[in-house]
Every structure is written in structure tokens, then in C-alpha cells.
Amino acid sequence: MLAVVKEHEGPGFAVKEVPYPVLRDTDVIIKVRSVGICGTDGPILAGTRPVPYPLIPGHEFAGDIVEVGSAVQHLKVGDRVTPCIVIGCGDCDMCIEGKEVLCDNLVETGIHVDGAFAEYVRVPAKVCRKMRDTTTYDQGASVDPVASAYRTVKASRITSKDVCCVYGAGPIGLYAVQLIRLRGVKTVICLDTDAGAQRLELAKTLGADYTINVSREDPVQRVREITNGAMADYVQDCVGAPTVPVTAMNLLKKAGTYAITGLYHTLPQVDLGKVVRSEIDIYGTICYTRQEFEECLHFIEDGRVKVDPLITHHFPLREMEQAFAITQAKQSIKIILNP
């Protein structure tokens, strides 16, 4: 089968023929129909994030089951499914508490084991969720990033009286805008730079009451104007850039909440004195649980979260080099590959 393979450290990857996956008793093999390029895939393919080599990346996907292991009871050949990335051991304290994303022995598809930048992929049957007949493969492939944004929102205490800021208008940020809107909050503000100007326009159509281009406006002053000096109750950081925390916390009122979804690869600047003096709550979330993944599938299937407006490009798998170049140049919002 054809696959994208990260073969070694450093830049570069191969698009090549590899062996078809071997079926195990508790697994299924899926014919991949749609797979998204995630921000996590960028560092892997660019060679700045170490992974087990060789590795087939790709974890935002949906497809058809073509083989079922002998111990699998709830799935059959032909089922249309989207699998979650998180594979917990099931036995550690975190798994027993329903927090398998924090499993002591966590395995993630496309990061620790071969993923879906391929014509076929093997995954444990337990992580698969069936899709409705009316759900497209592209929509199924979008559940993963929606769920990553959702875990942060779900953990919040935001209410209908709150002003909420989403820092970053990439896919995660645009999903966060919609998920926060579903909570019935008073005001949603989305922030990004010149590079995200097109995405800020999309944020307006997806539920943001205001957008702020931080390359052209002082975000603190602008939020002060929007709120008549009250400032924000909640800021969700969907960027993971080192300079964001200082700005984000300056957007908050006293006793506000700074919630972090963006993954930091370098140490950020944080004013802990302000955290103490203003009693700011800070928390972060990573990925999602299987329950949250299923909830987000329903959000999409019920039309409460829109994913199609974010999909700007489609490519066949063998054109991964071109697709990745567009992603790295930030000329897309979400690219879907169709193996």
C-alpha cells in the first residue's frame, strides 16, 4: 500500500509502498478515506519532533472497516468509522478514572505507532466510533481537532454572563469559538495576527462577536473598549507561542481564567506575580478522552459545530509534498488527504 513514511531524524519524508498492516485479534483494519494534516504532524514531518522511526504519521481520519479481528464483537466489515487517537492501557489509575489521555502507558496513533497517512491503517477496535450514513468522511476526519478544543472548553466554568477570548484562529481556535458559543456566553472575541487575517474573517461567520488582529491593534486596549473596561472572564490559548501568555493574562479581569490548549515546544514568558495578585486561574488540557471524542462526533453530526468551512484543500496521498508545503507556508486552514 502507499504511505507517507518518516524514516529518520531531520527534514524529509518518503511517499512509498509499504507492507499492508497485519490484523490482530482486538483490532480492525480501516481503508482510509479522509485524513487531515494536523499542526502536530508538522514538527514530525519536518523532523523537529522525535518519533519512533520509521513511522507513518496521521491521526485525524475516517474510513471503512475492511477487516475485523476475531475478538471484536461490536464492529463489522463495511462500518464507516472515525477512530480517536488515544489508546490507553486500561489498567493504570488514570485509565480507571476515565482519564485515559493521561495514561501512564499512553500510545497515540500516528505519533507512537503507525497512523493514517496511508491507504490502510490498523487500530484497536475500542477507539472506533461509528458514523451516521449522512456523515461525510471529511467530517469524520475532523472530530479529532474538535475534541482537542472541546476538552479545554468542557473543563471551564464559563457561563452566559462571560466574555471569552480565543487566542488563535487556526482550526483549534475556530472550533473553540463555536464550542464556546454553544455555552451561550455573552461575548466571544477571536484574536490572531496578520498571518491569520483570513481566518479571523471566518471566525466572524462561525460565532465570534469581535475579532482582533494583534499585528494591527493593541489587543489589551481593544478588549478594554469592547468590555467597557471590565476585561475578559476567560482566555483560551490555542496557539502555544512563547509570547502569548503575557498578553493573554493582560486581557483578563481579576479572578479570570487562562486556559491552554496550544502545545508549547519552547518555554513561555509568564508573569507569575500577576497570577498571584489577580488570582488568575490557569489550567491546560491535552488531547481528549474517548467520551469527549464521541460527544464531538455528535456535535458535528447534529450541525452544532461546523467543520466544512475550515477545509480549504484536498490532495491525493501521493501529493503529500505539495500539501505539506502549503501547510508550512500557512496558505491553508485545513488540508484533507484522500488516499
N, C-alpha and C positions, 0 to 999 in steps of 0.2 A: 504494500500500500504506500501511497505518497504521504510524506510527513515533513514538517519543519523540525529540524534537529539542532539543538545547541550542543556542539560536540566538545568544546573546550573553553577554557578561560579566555577573556579578552573579546574583542569585537568579532562579529561574523557568525553566521549560521548557515546551515545547508538545507536545501529543499531536495529531498532524495527519497528513493524507495527503501522501505524498512520492512522487517517481518510483521505480519499480521499478529495481533495480540493473542496470547494463549488464555483460553477460558478457564476460570477456577469455579469451584462449587457454589460459592456465595456471590459470584459476580455476574454481570451482564456485559455483553459487547454491544456498543452503540455505533450505528452508522451516523457520523456527524453530518448534520445538515447546515447548521449555522454555528459559527464560533466568533466571538468578539475579541478584539485586541484590547487588553486592559492596560492601565498605567503600570501595573505590576509586571507585565510582560516586557515593557521597555527596558528596564535595567537587566533583565535576564538575557534578552536577545543582544543587548549592547555589550554585555559582558561585565557589567559593574556590580551585579548581584550574583554571588556564587550559588550554584545549584549542583546537585549530583550529575556528573557528566557520564555518558551522553543523556540528554533529556529532551523529550518532546513537550514544550510548554503548551499553554492554552487551557483555560478553565471556565470561560463564560460560554456555555454551549448547550445545544439541544439537538435531538435527533431521534432515530428509530432503533428500537432494540432488534438486533438480528440474531443474537444467541443468548441463552439463559442457562445459568449454572444449575446443576442437579438439585441443590438445596434451596433454590429460590422458588417461593410459593406465590408471591403477590404480583409478579410481572410475567409478561409473555412476549413472545416474538411478535413484532408489529406495534407494540405500545410506543406512543410518542412521549418522550420524557425529556426533562431537564434535570441534571444532577447538581447537587450542591458540592462545593469544593472540599468541605470539611469532612475528614474521615477520622473520627475519634476512636480510641481503643475500646471504650465502653466500660472499662473497669476502674479507672482512676477516680479520685474524688470529684474532679471537675466534670467528668462524664456522668457520674452518678447524680450530680446536682443539675444536670441538663445544660451544662456549660461546655459542651464538647469542643468548642472553639478554643478553649484554654486547656485542652487535654495535654497531659504530660508527655504523651507519645503521638502528638498530632501529625497526621500525614495529609498533605493537600495535593489534589490532582493538578498536574501541570507545574508544580513547584518542587515537590519531593518525589513524585512518581509521574510517569508519562501522562500527558494530557491530550487535548483535543485539537491541536494544530495538526490534524491527521485525518485520513478518511475514516478510520475506525479507532475507538478507544475503549479500554476496559475499565469499569468502575464497580465498586461494591453495589449490589442491588439496593442496600439500605439507604443510599444517598439519593436515589432517583425519585422524582416526583412526576406523576402522570400529568400531561397537559390536556386541556379540552380540545376537541376536534377543531374548534374555531380559532385556537391559539396558534399563531404562526411560529415557525422555528426561530425567527429573529427575536420575537417577543420572549420565547423561552430562553434564548441565549442572553437576555437582558436581566433575568431575575437576579443573578449573582451581584452585579453592581448596585441594583436597587436595594437588595438585602444588606449590603455593606453600609449604605447610607441610613437604612431603616434602624439598624441596631442602635445607632447613636441617638436617633430621634426617640425611639421607644424607651430608652433609658432616661430620657429627660423628664423634667417636671413642668414643661411648658403648658400654658393654659390659654383660654380665649382672650385674656387681657394683655397678653405678652407681645412685645416687639422682638422679632427674631431676625438675626443676620446670618446669612450663609456666605462664608468667605470662600470663593472659588466657584466658577461657573462651568467646570468640566462636567463629565457625566455624573459623578457622585454628587456634586453640588446641585446640578439641575434636578436630580432625583430628590435630594434633600429639600429643595424648595417645595416640591409637590407634596412630600410626606409631611412637612411642617404645616403646609396649607390644610392638609387633611385633619390636623389637630384643631382647626378653627381658630387660629391665633389672630390677634388684632392686625399685625403688620408683618410682612416678610420683605426683607431687604437683601439683595444679592450683590456681592462685590467681586470684582475681578480687575485685571489690568487691560492695557491696550490690546494685548495678545488675545484676550477673551472678549473683545467688544462684540463680535457676532454672537457669542454665547450669551452675553448679557441681554441682547435683544430677544433671544429665545426664552430666557428666564422670565421676561415680562409676559410672554404668552402662556407660560406654564404655572403662573401663580404669584410671581414676585410683584409686590406693590411698587417698589422702587428698585432701581439699580444704581450702582456707584462704580465708575471707572476710576480706580485708585491711582492710575497714571495721570489723570487729569483733574481730579478733585481730591481735597483733603477728606478722607473718609470719616474722621472723627467729627470735623465741623459739619459735614453733611448729615450724619446721623443725629447730631445735636439739633440741626434745623428741622429734620423730619419729625423728631420726637418732642420738639419744643423744650429741649434741654434735659428731658428725662433720661435719655440714652436707652440702650438695648437691655432686655432681660436675658437674652440668650444669644451666643455666637457659636455657630458650628463651623469649625475649621476643616474644610475639605481640600486643603492644599498641601500642607506638610512642608512649607518653606520656612527657613530659619527666622525670617524677619516678621512673620505673621503674628506670633503670639503677643508681641508688644502692642501692635496696632489693635489686635482683636480685643485685648483686655481694656484698652482705652475706649473702645466702643461701648463697654458695659457700664451699667449703673452699679451702685453698691449692692452687694449680695447677688450679683448676676452670675451667670453660668457660662463657662468656656468649655465647649465640648469638642473633642478632637477625633475626627475620622481620618484625616490625611496622615499618611505614614511618613514619619520623619527618618531620613537617612543620614542627616547631619544634626549636630546639637543645636537646638533653637535658642534664641535670646528670650529669657523670661525674667520679668521683674517680680521676684517673689515678695518684695516689700509691698507692692501694690496688692498682691494676693491677700496678704495679711491685713493691711489697713482697710481694704474694701470688702474683706470676707468673700472673695470670689471663689466659687466652686469650680474645680477643674476635674474633668474625667475624660477618659479615652475609651474607644471600643475598637475591637479588631474583628473583621470578617462578620460572622453571624452564626446562629445555631440553625439546625435543620427546621425547627419550628418557625423561626423567623423567615427562613427561605420559603417555606410553604405559604406563609402569610403574604409574602410579597408576590408570589405567583398569583394568588387570588386578587391582590390589588391590581395587577396588570390585566388579568382576565376579566375583571369587573369594570375596567376602564377608569379606575380611580387614579392610577399612575400611568402616564403616557410615556412610552419608550420609543415609538416610531419616529417622532420628530428629531430625536438625537442621532439617528442613523444617517450618516451623510455619504457613506461609500460602501460598495460591495466589491469584493475581489474573489476570483478563484484562488484556491490554496497555493497553486504554483506561482502566483504573482505576489507572494508574501514580501519579497524585497521592495517592490514598489509600494505596497500597502504600509509597510513599516516606515519607509522613508517619509510618507505623507504624515504618519502619526508623529514621528520625531520632529517634523517641521511645524507641528501644531496647525496643520491645514485641514483638520477634520474634528468632528466631535466623537463619533463612534464609528469604527470600521468593522464590518462584518465580513468574515471569510466564509465561502461556501465550498467546502471540499468536494 
